[in-house]
Amino acid sequence: MPNPSRLRAAALTATAAALSVLLAGCGGGSQEDDEDLTGQKLHWKDCPAPSEAEGGGAAPSPLPDGDEWQCATMKAPLDWDDPEGDTIGLALIRAGASGAADRRIGSLVFNFGGPGGSGVTTLPAFGQDYAKLRTRYDLVSFDPRGVGRSDPVECLDDKQLDTYFQQDATPDDRAERTEFVDNTEEFNAACEKHSKKILPHVRTTDAARDMDLMRQVLGDEKLHYFGISYGTELGGVYAHLFPRHVGRAVFDAVVDPTQTAEQGSLSQAKGFQLALDNFAEDCVSKVEDCPIGDTAEDVEARIARLLKDLDRKPIPGVFPRELTETAATGGIAQALYSKDFWEYLTEGLEQAYDGDGRVLMVLSDALNGRNEDGEYSNITAANVAINCADDKPRYDPAYVEDKLPEFRDASPLFGDYLAWSMLSCTDWPVPGAVEHPDVHAPGAAPILVIGNTGDPATPYEGAGRMVDALGKGVGVELTYKGQGHGAYDSKNRCVQDAVHGYLLDGKVPAANTVCS
């Protein structure tokens, strides 16, 4: 079961499309074979339809001005410790700058998080949100190694994943615990069987080195960068490795770089609980009656009873699958990523109380990367592979059981779910690299670091810790008093003015600016 905090923004768009139907009734390019990979020439072409590993669907629609999205493939060393050895292809996508040529700054590279999210599909899904940035930048994103079209990690097939995600991820007794551990071992063994060659080479440090190669191939002296969620961790690692190459950079929905995997999971339990509290308070504060409870406490108590009932007896979900306790928990977590989805969560809970689990299952499917055709992207496989290659700690069932009281205290609803997810790397075939990432970047240009006080997945405190870890004179913190995962896409004028002022005009906002 993937950690829900590792969700990527692209899933929100897919969820909205699927729910609207329910409630209403790149590769493609290549380059010359160049011994010096920094001198390779990218051949940009119209983008093909996304691969299944990228999530499927149609080729990206033209931009509002009629320009087409373009895709190419960049060569990178498979093993950065052996740069003259085998190479892999990294899928890129871009939208050329829309403004005057003499005003163009360069490329603005995006990573939308995960880890494991396809930037090739996410950037065009949200492209219009970054139209102002496009006036002075080519907007560029990519599928990181192991993701989408970039030598994707493969584990279980679609039918096996359907079964895998139906399992009980919050075991209550020895038999359920044994089954959960066995399923995790089978998943990890399948990843080794199908993707043994790539697994040792998907660490965040590898992706950061890929981005510096990308900077050079794109012709930029500095890397201008917009990192969201896990993208902030990737950006921090890049800044540590290449501080003198950092251009104008923004980190939004900030991962706490000081935490171990366990500390991160516990922090996320608290974050999702806070978001659930805010959702419940919002529902009962509306002028009309809240249809899922009379008080915030009542709302949460009814959700807890629903999950217990589903643990005993699932209800019909998206045929032929049933909505289990685990799927419902994942669906609730997915909806808490954006305040725009709270109405879907209310609708989904109402229906579930009447025995219809379709809405919550659609939300859960989006979390897991499953589309309406029953095909899964490789986001779960890539997520596990990257996290396990990065994170040194390995936890066993006895350790998790000892920690359950602490996790339950942090969140009665999400505590078990997040505690047991710590077992995902226990039998991983590749050792983890570090306790937590090193992002210390003395000498780097200023990095705008944005924390959202209501963020469920990357709690607000992580932004301040990122600023401290980057080092004096590098991180500049901005606080957004809002809800949901991230701040820029909330459309808050204060946040967007600060981001635009820095990325477009080089104006660093005052430290500790607060937007609400």
N, C-alpha and C positions, 0 to 999 in steps of 0.2 A: 504494500500500500504506500503510494507516494506521500511525502509530506505535503500537506495542503499549502504551506507557506511558499512552496516553490512554483506557484502558479505563474503563468506568463500572461501578459496582457492580451495576446491574440485570442485566447480562449474566451474572453469576455465578448468579443464580437461574434464568435461562433455560437455562444450561448444565446445571445440576444436574437439571432436569426432563428434558431431552433425554437425558442420559446414563443416568438411572435407567431410562428405557424401553429404551435400547439394550442396557445391560448386563443387564437382566432378560429379555431375549429379543428533555384533557378539555375540553377545550373544553366544549361543551354549554350554556354560559351566555352571557349578554350583559348589557350595562349601558345605562343611559340615555345618550343623546347629550348630553354635558355639555361646554361649552366649556372649563371648568377641569377637567383630567383628574384633579387631586387630589381633586375632589369627586364623582367618578363612583361610582355604587352598583353593587356586584357582585350578581348574581342567582345564588345558589348552587343547583345542582340535582344530582340523582343523576348519577354519572359514566357516560358512554357507554363502550362498548368502545374500547380504544386504536386509533388510526388505524394504517395501515401505517407511516407515518413514525415513529410512536411505538413500533413493534415488533409491533403486532397483538395478538391474544389476546382474552380475555374481560374484561368490565368487572370492576373490583376487587370482591372479596368483602367482605361486611360485616365490620366490626371485631368483635373477640371479644365486646364488650358489646352487639352487635347494631346499633350505629350504622352509618349508611352513609357512605361517602366522598362528598364533595361537590365539584363542579367548577364553575368559572366562567371567564369571559374578561375580562381587563383591557385597556383601551385604553392604548397608549403611543405617543409620537411615533415615526414611522419614522426621522426624522432629528432627533436631539437638538439640532442646531444650528438647526433650524427647528421649534420645538416647537408652532407653530400650523399646521403643514402636515399632510401625510398621516399617518394613524395605522395601526398594526398591532395585532392582537389577540394577547395573551399568555395561554396556557392555564394555569390554576391548579388546584390540588387542596388540600383540607384535611380534617382530622379534628378536630372540635371538642374542646376540653379536656374531660377526663373527670371532673375533680375539682370541688370546690365552687366556685361562681362567685366568691365573695369571695377565693379563693386563686389565681385566674387571673392570670398575669403579662401575657399578651398572645399574639402569634403567634411561633412559632419557625420561621424560614424555612430550608429545606434546599436546598443544591445538592450533588449527588452526583458531579459531575465530568464528565469527558470530555476537552475540552469537546464537547458534542453529545449528552449523555445526557438522556433525558426524565425530569424529576422527577415528572411526572404518573403515569408508570408505575412508577418506582423507589420512591417513598415508600410506596405500599400494599404493594409486594413485601416491604419491610423494616419495615413499620409496627409490627409487634409488638415489634421490637427497641427501639423508642423509646416503649414503653408508659408507662414511668415518667415520661418527659419530658412526655407527654401529660396527666399529672395536673394540670399547671399552665399548659400552653400549648396553643393550637390548633397542630397540626402542619400546616405549609404547605410546598408545593413548587410548582414551575412548569417549563414548557418554556421555556428561554431563547429569545430571538429567533433565528430560523433553525432551530429544533429542533422536532421533533414536530408539534404542532398550531399552533405559533407562527410562522406564515409560513415553513414549512420550506424550507431550501435543497434544491434538486433538481438532480441531475447525470445519472447513468446510470440506465437502468431495470434491473429485476431480472436479466434475461437478460444484459445487458451487464455487470452487476456480477459475475455468475458467471464470465464470461470474464476480466474485469479481475483478479479475485482468483486466477485460475489462472496468471497470468503469473509469470515468474521475476523476483522482486524483488531478487535478489542476482546481477546479471549478471557473467559470467566473461570475456566477450570482447566485441569491438566490435559484433558483430551483436546480441548479447543486450542490450548497453548501448543501442544505437539503438532496439531494440524497447521497452525499458523507458521511455526518454525519450519516445518517441512515444505510448505508452499514457498516460503522465502528462499530456502535452499535450492528448490527446483528452479525458481526464477533466476537466481544468480548463476546456477550451473548452465542454464540455457544461454545466458549472456556470454559466458566463457566459451561455450560451444560454438556460437555463431559469430562472435566478435572478438576473439582472443587477440588478434593482431592490433586492434585499435585501443583496447582497454587501458594499457599502460600509458597512453599518450593523449588523454583527454583532460588533463589537469588544467586548472585555471591559469597556471603559469604558461602552459603550452598555448592556450588561447590568447594570452597577453602578447606572447612573442609573435603569434600570427597577426595580431593587430598592428604591431610595429612593422612587420613586413608589408601589410596592407597599406599602411601610411606611405611607405616608400613607393610601392607600386602605383598608388593613386597620385603620386607626385607632390605630396605635402611635406613641408619641412617639420611641421608639428602635427600631432594628432588632436583634432578637435572632436569632442566626444560627448555623447548624451547616454548615460547609463541609468537603467531603471531596475530596481530590485536587485537580483543577483548581478545585474550589469554594473551596480556600484562596487561590488566586490571585485569584479573583473577590472573595472577602471582603477580601483585602488591598487591592485596588484600590478597593473600596467605602470601606474605612476611610481611605484616602488622600483620596478625594474628599469624604467626609462624616464626618470624625472625630468631630464632636459628636453625630452621630446613631447612633453605635455603642452598642448595649446589651451584653448578655452574649453573647459569641461564642466559638465553639470551632472551631479549624482542626485537622483530622485528615488524615494522609497528605499532608504539606506539600510543595507545589511550591517549589523554590528560586527566589526572585524576582530573584536577582542574575545568573542565567545567560542567555546567548543561546540560540537554538534549537540551535546546534551543541553548546554546552557541556551543555545539557540532554540531548541525545541521547547524548553520550559518558558522562555520568553515569548514564543509564539502562542503557547497555550494562554498566557495572560493577555496577549494582544487580541486573539480571537474572542476571548471571553469579554474583553472590553467592547469589542465591536458588537457582540451579541447583546450586551447590556444596552448599548446605544441604540441598536435596532429596536429592542423591546420598548425602551423609553420613547422613542420616536413614534412607534405605532400607537401607544396609549395616549400620547399627547395631542393627537390629531383631533380636529373638531368632530368628525364622525367617529362612531364607535370602532375600536380596534377589533377586528373579527377573530383574532386568535388569542384574546385574553383581556381581562378587565384591568389588570395592573401589570407593570413590568415583571414583577415576581411571578404572576400568574402565567404570563406568556412563556417564561423560561421553564416553569414547572410543567406546563403542558408539553413543551418540546421534550423535556426529559422523560416524561411518561410515554410519549410517542416512541422514542428511541428504545426504551425498555420493552415496549410492546413489539416493536419490529425485531428485536433480538430474539423474542420467543416465536414470533410468527410474521414473516415478511408479507407485504401486500403487493398487488399487481403494480408493476412499474411500466417500462416501455417493453411491450410484448416481444419476446416471450419471457423476458427477465423480470425478476421481482425486486422491489425496493427493500433492501436489507437495512439493518441498523447502520452498517458501515457506509453504504451508499447514501443514506439520508444524512449522515454526519458530514460526508464529503460535499454533498449538495448544499447544505447549510453553510459550510465554510466557503464554498465557491461564491455564494450570493453575498457574503460579507465583504468581498473584495471591492465592491463599488456600491455606493448609496443608491445609484440608479437601479440596482438589482434588488433592493429591499422589497419593492412591490411584488416581484416574482417570488421572493421568499415567503411573503405573506400568503400569496395565492397558492404556492406549493404546500405550505403547512395546512391551509384550509382544506385543500383537496386530500391531503394525506390523512387528516382526521376523519374524512369520509371514506377512506379506503382506496384512494386513487393516488398512486405514487409517481405519476408520470413527470410532473414538473420537477420534483426533487431529483428524479433520476436523470433528466436532461441536464440539470446543473451538475450532478455528479459525473456524467459522461464528459462534460466539458473540462472538468478538473483532470480527468484521466486521459484526455486527448482522443476521445471516441467521436466520430462523426455520425450523421444520420444513416449512413450506409453500413454501419457496423465496422468500419475500418478505423484503426488506431494510428495516430502519428507515433513517432518513436520518442515522444517527450518523456514518458515514464522510464524507458530504458536509458535514455541519455541522462536524465536527471539522476538516476541511481548511479550510473557509471561515473559521472563527473563528481558528484558528492563523495562517493566512496574512494575515488582516486585522490581527492583533496584531503578528506578528513581522516586523521590518524586514529582517533579512538575507535575501538570495537567493543560493543556491549553484548552481554549475554542475557538470556531470559531471567536468570536470578537477579541480576543487577536491575533490570527494568522493574521487576516485581517490588524490589526494595524502594524504588523511586516512585511507585504509583501514588502513595499518599501525597507526596509533594506536588505531583502533576495534577492530581484531583483537587487539591487545595487551590492551585492556580486556575483551574477550570473544571467544574463538575461535568461539563458537556464534552470538552475537547481534550481533557487531560489524558485519559486512557489511550485515545486515538494517537496522540502525539508521542506519548511515552513508548508505545509498542512500535512506532515507526522507527525508533532508534536501532532496531534489529536489522534494518535493511542492508547494512554493510558487514554484518557479523561474519559471514562466510564468503565475502567478496574475494575474488582471485588475485586482486592487485592491492598491495599495501597502500594505506593512506599516507599522504605526504607530511602534513603538519597538524598541530593542534588547532591553529587558527591562522588565517592569512596574514602576511606581513604587508602592510600598506604604507609604511613609513617612507616619505618621499621628500626629503630635504632638497630644496632647490627647484622644486616643481612650480609651475605657474599656479595662480589661485584656482581652486576648484570650488564651485558653488555646491554646497551640500544641503539638500532640502529634506526636512523631517516633517511628517504629518502626525499630529497628536492623536488622531483616531485610526492610525494604520494598523490593521490586524496582523499582517504578515511580516512586516519589518517595523517593529514597534519604535516609537518616536525616539527613545533614548539612544538608539543605535546611531542616529545622526551626530549627536554630540560626541560619541565615542569615536566615530570615524574622523571627525575634525581633529580630535586630540591625537589619534593614531597617525594621521597624515603628517602632523608636525607643525611647528610654529610657522605662521605666515603662508600656509598652503590652504587648509580648509576654511571656508567661510560659511557659517551656518545661517540658514533661513528656516524659520518655523512657520508651518501652515496649520492653523487651527481648523481642521476639517475632518472628514470621514473618508474611509476607503483607502485603497492601496495606491500611494503616490499622491502627488500634488499638482503637477503641471496639467494633466488631463482632466482635472476638476474644473478647468476653465476659469479658475480664480484669477481675476485681473491683476491683483498685486503680485501673485506668484509668476504669472506669465510675463509681466512687465520686467520683473527682476531677471528672469531667464533671457528674455529678448535683449535687455540692456547689456547683459554680459556677452552672450554669444554673438550678437550682431554688431555691438558698438564697443565692446571691451570694457564696459563700465561695471566694476565689481560692486555689488550692493554692500551697504554697511553690515558689518558682522552683527548677528543676532537680530536681524530684521524679523518682524512678526507680521504675518498675513492672516486675515480671518474673513 
